[in-house]
Structures are given as structure tokens and as C-alpha cells.
Amino acid sequence: MKHSIHVRGIRCYAFHGCMEEEARIGGNYMVDVDIETDFSKAAASDELIHTVNYCGVQKIVDEEMAIRSKLIEHVGQRIFSRIQKELNGINALRIEIHKLSPPIDGDTREVSIVIEG
């Protein structure tokens, strides 16, 4: 049986980007985290200790999004690495960072990056 936990739509206001105005004004971001894990023990026991605590996912995302970077690729790698290191029981992980209304020419709703493994 395959199990997964999805923490989607984590909204953040952050100051990532290569342009000076992005460092000053900031922008809106959304982060999605998909975790493949075996939570059959948690399903039987009803105990948080037997699964991946998604409050920990939220905390890591919030902390890493608060650290300014030029590239969301860099932020994504930091989030990915910390989740793998700090949370137990992860078989596979997927992170997607959405940069909403990026400051590029044209009417673009979002730009996103994905890291999975």
C-alpha cells in the first residue's frame, strides 16, 4: 500500500529575487510539499509519533522562506534538505515553490520550481 502526505498552499511573503526591488518590496509565494511515507502504524495507533508531523514541514518552510535568496531554486534545495534531514520516515519527497505574479514582462500568474527525489 502506498501512503502520502500533502501539505499544499503554504502561503509566504518573502524577499527572494535577483532584482533590488524584490529585496525591498518582497512578493507572495506558495509552497507545496508532497511526502511519500508509510503511515500504516499511525493509521492503526492514532499516534502522531508514528507518522510525519506536518507541523514540522510548515515550520521548516516558514524558516527557510524567511531567509532571503536570489533564486527560489536555492530556497527549494534548502527546504528539501532540511525536511529530509529533520523529519523521519520519508521515502520520497517533492517540493514546489510558486512565485506568484513574478516581475517579468507580460501577464504571468506564477513561476514555479520543483525538486523531487
Summary of the structure (lengths in Angstrom):
residues: 117
radius of gyration: 15.7
end to end distance: 19.3
largest distance: 52.7
contacts: 325
relative contact order: 0.22
helix: 36%
strand: 35%
